[in-house]
Amino acid sequence: MGIKDILMYDETVFKNINVFNPDYVPQNYDFRDRQMEAMAMDIKPALRGGRPTNAVILGSCATGKTTAVKRVFDLVEETTNKVVCCYINCQLHTTRFSIFSQIFKKIFGHEPPETGVPYSRIYKQVMNYLQEKDKALMVAFDDVNYLFQNNQANKIFYDILRAYEEFPGVKTGVFAIVSDLEFKYALDKNVNTVFIPHDIVFSPYSRSELLSILSKRVHYGFYEGVISDEILEEITDYTLDSGDLRVGIDLLKVCGNIAEANASPFVTEEFLEEAKNKQVSVNLIETYKSLSDVERQLLKIVADSDEVLTAGDLSDRFKESTGLSYATFNRTLDKLEFLRLIDTKLTGKGVRGNSRQILLRFNPEDIRNIKS
């Protein structure tokens, strides 16, 4: 039986395919020590009976924010029993009841009944526990922008951060994980007075960092020789251009699947090109779905244009389409650039040489084909 026959039946190029899953947490988490140390410093006061410090965990998609928070929470729980650390995915949990049900589950080991139990009772049980056991609560809200879309953020933050008013001695803190520059300014004054966060910034990975991360995924995920150094370099460049680490990790997995489908013990250039054509950017879809209607509208104007637009031209089209102000246009444009959906390039023309061209980072067809 030849190599191809073996691969077709009972062999695989994957040593551990789970290494390429979105929820995989690597054993050695590199290049985010400074950010994780800052989080640890924010939680440290709670270990001494104080109140933890609030923070905004800020960075574009796929810069390691979620993994870093989960790693820090794990380390805290290994170190002390004085802090309850609860991670909330705000794409899945957007109401006060749902979120406090997750906190309740973290504390008591099971969720409260879905019916017949009012929110106030769950809230009181959580806070009474913290008060009686003298434990602090640290909650991380991932993709916190979803709470704002449902107008729940202020209520939830208020209930957590001002709990000490009704339950003296209760100590609570919040990590808000966001990729929205305007997040901290969207809270009510009575919440902002107790939130007062500092920023922990996750900058995009450099090329050398991406290469190192992807190399380790290859080492732990594939058998030796499946991914050549040349293929890995190409995937690294492709990942850097996309601005999303998840794109590179997923591309490795797709390449492996194509190799197996072709009964090949290694990934070829041809397989890599096929994988690129098959892959739809995870970053684009997830980021697009998190945008507001106005942000999608501006992105659509850019995607639908047959020519490269200047900021001035785009502003005119945006105002004509939405009727919104230039200030709103500027904020929306800055948001799209921060999320790496567009690039802006100074042309050296216009008033004081500051005219900007608006460049889409993705194929316009990919954006048009996304189902809202």
Contacts in CASP RR format, 6 or more apart in sequence:
PFRMAT RR
TARGET T0000
AUTHOR 0000-0000-0000
METHOD contacts of the structure
MODEL  1
MGIKDILMYDETVFKNINVFNPDYVPQNYDFRDRQMEAMAMDIKPALRGG
RPTNAVILGSCATGKTTAVKRVFDLVEETTNKVVCCYINCQLHTTRFSIF
SQIFKKIFGHEPPETGVPYSRIYKQVMNYLQEKDKALMVAFDDVNYLFQN
NQANKIFYDILRAYEEFPGVKTGVFAIVSDLEFKYALDKNVNTVFIPHDI
VFSPYSRSELLSILSKRVHYGFYEGVISDEILEEITDYTLDSGDLRVGID
LLKVCGNIAEANASPFVTEEFLEEAKNKQVSVNLIETYKSLSDVERQLLK
IVADSDEVLTAGDLSDRFKESTGLSYATFNRTLDKLEFLRLIDTKLTGKG
VRGNSRQILLRFNPEDIRNIKS
3 263 0 8 1.000
3 265 0 8 1.000
4 263 0 8 1.000
4 264 0 8 1.000
5 263 0 8 1.000
7 13 0 8 1.000
7 260 0 8 1.000
7 263 0 8 1.000
7 264 0 8 1.000
7 265 0 8 1.000
8 263 0 8 1.000
12 260 0 8 1.000
13 222 0 8 1.000
13 223 0 8 1.000
13 226 0 8 1.000
13 256 0 8 1.000
13 259 0 8 1.000
13 260 0 8 1.000
13 264 0 8 1.000
13 265 0 8 1.000
13 266 0 8 1.000
13 267 0 8 1.000
14 221 0 8 1.000
14 222 0 8 1.000
14 223 0 8 1.000
14 256 0 8 1.000
14 260 0 8 1.000
15 220 0 8 1.000
15 221 0 8 1.000
15 222 0 8 1.000
15 223 0 8 1.000
16 220 0 8 1.000
16 221 0 8 1.000
17 221 0 8 1.000
17 253 0 8 1.000
18 24 0 8 1.000
19 217 0 8 1.000
19 220 0 8 1.000
19 221 0 8 1.000
20 217 0 8 1.000
20 221 0 8 1.000
20 249 0 8 1.000
20 250 0 8 1.000
20 252 0 8 1.000
20 253 0 8 1.000
22 246 0 8 1.000
22 282 0 8 1.000
25 67 0 8 1.000
25 70 0 8 1.000
25 71 0 8 1.000
26 67 0 8 1.000
26 213 0 8 1.000
26 216 0 8 1.000
26 217 0 8 1.000
26 220 0 8 1.000
28 216 0 8 1.000
29 36 0 8 1.000
29 67 0 8 1.000
29 68 0 8 1.000
29 71 0 8 1.000
30 209 0 8 1.000
30 212 0 8 1.000
30 213 0 8 1.000
30 216 0 8 1.000
31 205 0 8 1.000
31 209 0 8 1.000
31 212 0 8 1.000
31 213 0 8 1.000
32 64 0 8 1.000
32 67 0 8 1.000
32 68 0 8 1.000
32 202 0 8 1.000
35 57 0 8 1.000
35 68 0 8 1.000
35 200 0 8 1.000
35 201 0 8 1.000
35 202 0 8 1.000
36 68 0 8 1.000
36 71 0 8 1.000
36 72 0 8 1.000
38 55 0 8 1.000
38 200 0 8 1.000
39 55 0 8 1.000
39 57 0 8 1.000
39 68 0 8 1.000
39 69 0 8 1.000
39 72 0 8 1.000
39 175 0 8 1.000
39 200 0 8 1.000
40 72 0 8 1.000
40 75 0 8 1.000
40 76 0 8 1.000
41 53 0 8 1.000
42 52 0 8 1.000
42 53 0 8 1.000
42 54 0 8 1.000
42 55 0 8 1.000
42 175 0 8 1.000
43 52 0 8 1.000
43 53 0 8 1.000
43 72 0 8 1.000
43 76 0 8 1.000
43 83 0 8 1.000
43 85 0 8 1.000
43 138 0 8 1.000
44 52 0 8 1.000
45 51 0 8 1.000
45 52 0 8 1.000
45 53 0 8 1.000
46 52 0 8 1.000
46 82 0 8 1.000
46 83 0 8 1.000
46 136 0 8 1.000
46 138 0 8 1.000
46 171 0 8 1.000
47 79 0 8 1.000
47 80 0 8 1.000
47 82 0 8 1.000
47 83 0 8 1.000
49 82 0 8 1.000
49 134 0 8 1.000
49 136 0 8 1.000
49 171 0 8 1.000
50 136 0 8 1.000
50 171 0 8 1.000
51 136 0 8 1.000
51 171 0 8 1.000
51 172 0 8 1.000
51 173 0 8 1.000
52 83 0 8 1.000
52 136 0 8 1.000
52 138 0 8 1.000
52 171 0 8 1.000
52 172 0 8 1.000
52 173 0 8 1.000
53 173 0 8 1.000
53 197 0 8 1.000
53 198 0 8 1.000
54 161 0 8 1.000
54 173 0 8 1.000
54 174 0 8 1.000
54 175 0 8 1.000
54 176 0 8 1.000
54 195 0 8 1.000
54 196 0 8 1.000
54 197 0 8 1.000
54 198 0 8 1.000
55 174 0 8 1.000
55 175 0 8 1.000
55 176 0 8 1.000
55 197 0 8 1.000
55 198 0 8 1.000
55 199 0 8 1.000
55 200 0 8 1.000
56 175 0 8 1.000
56 176 0 8 1.000
56 178 0 8 1.000
56 183 0 8 1.000
56 184 0 8 1.000
56 197 0 8 1.000
56 198 0 8 1.000
56 199 0 8 1.000
56 200 0 8 1.000
57 65 0 8 1.000
57 68 0 8 1.000
57 69 0 8 1.000
57 140 0 8 1.000
57 175 0 8 1.000
57 176 0 8 1.000
57 177 0 8 1.000
57 178 0 8 1.000
57 200 0 8 1.000
57 202 0 8 1.000
58 178 0 8 1.000
58 179 0 8 1.000
58 181 0 8 1.000
58 183 0 8 1.000
58 199 0 8 1.000
58 200 0 8 1.000
58 201 0 8 1.000
58 202 0 8 1.000
59 65 0 8 1.000
59 178 0 8 1.000
59 179 0 8 1.000
59 201 0 8 1.000
59 202 0 8 1.000
59 203 0 8 1.000
60 179 0 8 1.000
60 202 0 8 1.000
60 204 0 8 1.000
60 243 0 8 1.000
60 338 0 8 1.000
60 339 0 8 1.000
60 340 0 8 1.000
61 179 0 8 1.000
61 244 0 8 1.000
61 246 0 8 1.000
61 283 0 8 1.000
61 286 0 8 1.000
61 287 0 8 1.000
61 339 0 8 1.000
61 340 0 8 1.000
62 243 0 8 1.000
62 244 0 8 1.000
62 245 0 8 1.000
62 246 0 8 1.000
62 247 0 8 1.000
62 282 0 8 1.000
62 283 0 8 1.000
63 202 0 8 1.000
63 203 0 8 1.000
63 204 0 8 1.000
63 205 0 8 1.000
63 245 0 8 1.000
64 202 0 8 1.000
64 245 0 8 1.000
65 142 0 8 1.000
65 177 0 8 1.000
65 202 0 8 1.000
66 142 0 8 1.000
66 177 0 8 1.000
68 202 0 8 1.000
69 87 0 8 1.000
69 140 0 8 1.000
69 142 0 8 1.000
69 175 0 8 1.000
69 177 0 8 1.000
70 87 0 8 1.000
73 85 0 8 1.000
73 87 0 8 1.000
73 138 0 8 1.000
73 140 0 8 1.000
76 83 0 8 1.000
76 85 0 8 1.000
76 138 0 8 1.000
77 83 0 8 1.000
77 85 0 8 1.000
81 135 0 8 1.000
82 134 0 8 1.000
82 135 0 8 1.000
82 136 0 8 1.000
83 135 0 8 1.000
83 136 0 8 1.000
83 137 0 8 1.000
83 138 0 8 1.000
84 103 0 8 1.000
84 106 0 8 1.000
84 107 0 8 1.000
84 130 0 8 1.000
84 135 0 8 1.000
84 136 0 8 1.000
84 137 0 8 1.000
84 138 0 8 1.000
85 106 0 8 1.000
85 138 0 8 1.000
85 140 0 8 1.000
86 102 0 8 1.000
86 103 0 8 1.000
86 106 0 8 1.000
86 137 0 8 1.000
86 138 0 8 1.000
86 139 0 8 1.000
86 140 0 8 1.000
87 140 0 8 1.000
87 142 0 8 1.000
88 99 0 8 1.000
88 102 0 8 1.000
88 103 0 8 1.000
88 139 0 8 1.000
88 140 0 8 1.000
88 141 0 8 1.000
88 142 0 8 1.000
89 142 0 8 1.000
89 143 0 8 1.000
90 141 0 8 1.000
90 142 0 8 1.000
90 143 0 8 1.000
90 144 0 8 1.000
90 145 0 8 1.000
90 146 0 8 1.000
90 147 0 8 1.000
91 142 0 8 1.000
91 143 0 8 1.000
91 146 0 8 1.000
92 98 0 8 1.000
93 99 0 8 1.000
93 101 0 8 1.000
93 102 0 8 1.000
94 146 0 8 1.000
94 147 0 8 1.000
94 149 0 8 1.000
94 150 0 8 1.000
94 152 0 8 1.000
95 150 0 8 1.000
95 152 0 8 1.000
96 119 0 8 1.000
96 123 0 8 1.000
96 152 0 8 1.000
96 155 0 8 1.000
96 156 0 8 1.000
96 159 0 8 1.000
97 119 0 8 1.000
97 122 0 8 1.000
99 156 0 8 1.000
100 119 0 8 1.000
100 122 0 8 1.000
100 123 0 8 1.000
100 126 0 8 1.000
100 159 0 8 1.000
101 111 0 8 1.000
101 112 0 8 1.000
101 122 0 8 1.000
102 111 0 8 1.000
103 126 0 8 1.000
103 137 0 8 1.000
103 139 0 8 1.000
104 111 0 8 1.000
104 112 0 8 1.000
104 122 0 8 1.000
104 125 0 8 1.000
104 126 0 8 1.000
105 111 0 8 1.000
107 126 0 8 1.000
107 129 0 8 1.000
108 125 0 8 1.000
108 129 0 8 1.000
112 122 0 8 1.000
112 125 0 8 1.000
123 159 0 8 1.000
126 137 0 8 1.000
127 163 0 8 1.000
127 166 0 8 1.000
127 167 0 8 1.000
127 170 0 8 1.000
128 167 0 8 1.000
129 135 0 8 1.000
130 136 0 8 1.000
130 137 0 8 1.000
130 163 0 8 1.000
130 167 0 8 1.000
130 170 0 8 1.000
130 171 0 8 1.000
130 172 0 8 1.000
131 167 0 8 1.000
131 168 0 8 1.000
131 169 0 8 1.000
131 170 0 8 1.000
136 171 0 8 1.000
136 172 0 8 1.000
136 173 0 8 1.000
137 160 0 8 1.000
137 170 0 8 1.000
137 171 0 8 1.000
137 172 0 8 1.000
137 173 0 8 1.000
138 172 0 8 1.000
138 173 0 8 1.000
138 174 0 8 1.000
138 175 0 8 1.000
139 160 0 8 1.000
139 172 0 8 1.000
139 173 0 8 1.000
139 174 0 8 1.000
139 175 0 8 1.000
140 174 0 8 1.000
140 175 0 8 1.000
140 177 0 8 1.000
141 147 0 8 1.000
141 156 0 8 1.000
141 174 0 8 1.000
141 175 0 8 1.000
141 176 0 8 1.000
141 177 0 8 1.000
142 177 0 8 1.000
143 177 0 8 1.000
143 178 0 8 1.000
143 290 0 8 1.000
144 153 0 8 1.000
144 176 0 8 1.000
144 177 0 8 1.000
144 178 0 8 1.000
144 183 0 8 1.000
145 178 0 8 1.000
145 179 0 8 1.000
145 180 0 8 1.000
145 183 0 8 1.000
145 290 0 8 1.000
146 290 0 8 1.000
147 153 0 8 1.000
147 156 0 8 1.000
148 183 0 8 1.000
148 186 0 8 1.000
149 292 0 8 1.000
153 186 0 8 1.000
153 187 0 8 1.000
154 187 0 8 1.000
154 188 0 8 1.000
154 191 0 8 1.000
157 174 0 8 1.000
157 187 0 8 1.000
157 191 0 8 1.000
157 195 0 8 1.000
158 188 0 8 1.000
158 190 0 8 1.000
158 191 0 8 1.000
160 172 0 8 1.000
160 173 0 8 1.000
160 174 0 8 1.000
161 172 0 8 1.000
161 173 0 8 1.000
161 174 0 8 1.000
161 191 0 8 1.000
161 194 0 8 1.000
161 195 0 8 1.000
162 190 0 8 1.000
162 191 0 8 1.000
162 194 0 8 1.000
163 170 0 8 1.000
163 172 0 8 1.000
164 170 0 8 1.000
164 171 0 8 1.000
164 172 0 8 1.000
174 195 0 8 1.000
174 197 0 8 1.000
176 183 0 8 1.000
176 184 0 8 1.000
176 197 0 8 1.000
179 287 0 8 1.000
179 290 0 8 1.000
179 338 0 8 1.000
179 339 0 8 1.000
180 335 0 8 1.000
181 334 0 8 1.000
181 335 0 8 1.000
181 338 0 8 1.000
182 331 0 8 1.000
182 335 0 8 1.000
184 192 0 8 1.000
184 195 0 8 1.000
184 197 0 8 1.000
187 195 0 8 1.000
204 243 0 8 1.000
204 340 0 8 1.000
205 213 0 8 1.000
205 245 0 8 1.000
207 236 0 8 1.000
207 237 0 8 1.000
207 240 0 8 1.000
210 236 0 8 1.000
210 239 0 8 1.000
210 240 0 8 1.000
210 245 0 8 1.000
211 232 0 8 1.000
211 233 0 8 1.000
211 236 0 8 1.000
213 245 0 8 1.000
214 232 0 8 1.000
214 235 0 8 1.000
214 236 0 8 1.000
214 239 0 8 1.000
214 248 0 8 1.000
214 249 0 8 1.000
214 252 0 8 1.000
215 232 0 8 1.000
217 249 0 8 1.000
217 252 0 8 1.000
218 226 0 8 1.000
218 227 0 8 1.000
218 232 0 8 1.000
218 252 0 8 1.000
222 252 0 8 1.000
222 256 0 8 1.000
225 265 0 8 1.000
225 266 0 8 1.000
226 256 0 8 1.000
226 259 0 8 1.000
226 265 0 8 1.000
226 266 0 8 1.000
226 267 0 8 1.000
227 235 0 8 1.000
227 252 0 8 1.000
227 255 0 8 1.000
227 266 0 8 1.000
227 267 0 8 1.000
228 266 0 8 1.000
228 267 0 8 1.000
231 255 0 8 1.000
231 267 0 8 1.000
231 269 0 8 1.000
231 272 0 8 1.000
234 272 0 8 1.000
235 248 0 8 1.000
235 251 0 8 1.000
235 252 0 8 1.000
235 255 0 8 1.000
235 272 0 8 1.000
236 248 0 8 1.000
238 247 0 8 1.000
238 248 0 8 1.000
238 251 0 8 1.000
238 276 0 8 1.000
239 245 0 8 1.000
239 247 0 8 1.000
239 248 0 8 1.000
239 251 0 8 1.000
242 248 0 8 1.000
242 281 0 8 1.000
242 283 0 8 1.000
243 283 0 8 1.000
243 340 0 8 1.000
244 281 0 8 1.000
244 282 0 8 1.000
244 283 0 8 1.000
244 340 0 8 1.000
246 282 0 8 1.000
246 283 0 8 1.000
247 279 0 8 1.000
247 281 0 8 1.000
247 282 0 8 1.000
247 283 0 8 1.000
250 279 0 8 1.000
250 282 0 8 1.000
251 272 0 8 1.000
251 275 0 8 1.000
251 276 0 8 1.000
251 279 0 8 1.000
254 275 0 8 1.000
254 278 0 8 1.000
254 279 0 8 1.000
255 267 0 8 1.000
255 271 0 8 1.000
255 272 0 8 1.000
255 275 0 8 1.000
256 267 0 8 1.000
256 271 0 8 1.000
258 267 0 8 1.000
258 271 0 8 1.000
258 274 0 8 1.000
258 275 0 8 1.000
258 278 0 8 1.000
259 265 0 8 1.000
259 266 0 8 1.000
259 267 0 8 1.000
259 268 0 8 1.000
259 271 0 8 1.000
262 271 0 8 1.000
264 271 0 8 1.000
280 366 0 8 1.000
281 362 0 8 1.000
281 366 0 8 1.000
283 340 0 8 1.000
284 341 0 8 1.000
284 362 0 8 1.000
284 366 0 8 1.000
284 367 0 8 1.000
284 370 0 8 1.000
285 370 0 8 1.000
287 339 0 8 1.000
287 341 0 8 1.000
288 296 0 8 1.000
288 299 0 8 1.000
288 341 0 8 1.000
288 367 0 8 1.000
288 370 0 8 1.000
288 372 0 8 1.000
289 370 0 8 1.000
289 372 0 8 1.000
291 299 0 8 1.000
294 322 0 8 1.000
294 324 0 8 1.000
294 328 0 8 1.000
294 332 0 8 1.000
295 332 0 8 1.000
295 335 0 8 1.000
295 336 0 8 1.000
296 372 0 8 1.000
297 318 0 8 1.000
297 321 0 8 1.000
297 322 0 8 1.000
298 314 0 8 1.000
298 318 0 8 1.000
298 329 0 8 1.000
298 332 0 8 1.000
298 333 0 8 1.000
298 336 0 8 1.000
299 336 0 8 1.000
299 341 0 8 1.000
299 342 0 8 1.000
299 367 0 8 1.000
300 367 0 8 1.000
300 368 0 8 1.000
301 309 0 8 1.000
301 314 0 8 1.000
301 317 0 8 1.000
301 318 0 8 1.000
301 321 0 8 1.000
302 309 0 8 1.000
302 314 0 8 1.000
302 336 0 8 1.000
302 342 0 8 1.000
302 358 0 8 1.000
302 360 0 8 1.000
303 360 0 8 1.000
303 364 0 8 1.000
303 367 0 8 1.000
303 368 0 8 1.000
304 364 0 8 1.000
304 368 0 8 1.000
305 317 0 8 1.000
308 357 0 8 1.000
308 358 0 8 1.000
308 359 0 8 1.000
309 317 0 8 1.000
309 357 0 8 1.000
309 358 0 8 1.000
310 347 0 8 1.000
310 355 0 8 1.000
310 356 0 8 1.000
310 357 0 8 1.000
310 358 0 8 1.000
311 333 0 8 1.000
311 344 0 8 1.000
311 355 0 8 1.000
311 356 0 8 1.000
311 357 0 8 1.000
311 358 0 8 1.000
312 355 0 8 1.000
314 329 0 8 1.000
314 333 0 8 1.000
314 358 0 8 1.000
315 326 0 8 1.000
315 329 0 8 1.000
318 324 0 8 1.000
318 329 0 8 1.000
318 332 0 8 1.000
319 325 0 8 1.000
319 326 0 8 1.000
319 329 0 8 1.000
322 328 0 8 1.000
333 342 0 8 1.000
333 344 0 8 1.000
333 358 0 8 1.000
336 342 0 8 1.000
337 343 0 8 1.000
337 344 0 8 1.000
340 361 0 8 1.000
341 360 0 8 1.000
341 361 0 8 1.000
341 362 0 8 1.000
342 358 0 8 1.000
342 359 0 8 1.000
342 360 0 8 1.000
342 361 0 8 1.000
343 358 0 8 1.000
343 359 0 8 1.000
343 361 0 8 1.000
344 356 0 8 1.000
344 357 0 8 1.000
344 358 0 8 1.000
344 359 0 8 1.000
345 356 0 8 1.000
345 357 0 8 1.000
345 359 0 8 1.000
346 353 0 8 1.000
346 354 0 8 1.000
346 355 0 8 1.000
346 356 0 8 1.000
347 353 0 8 1.000
347 355 0 8 1.000
347 356 0 8 1.000
347 357 0 8 1.000
348 354 0 8 1.000
348 355 0 8 1.000
349 355 0 8 1.000
360 367 0 8 1.000
END
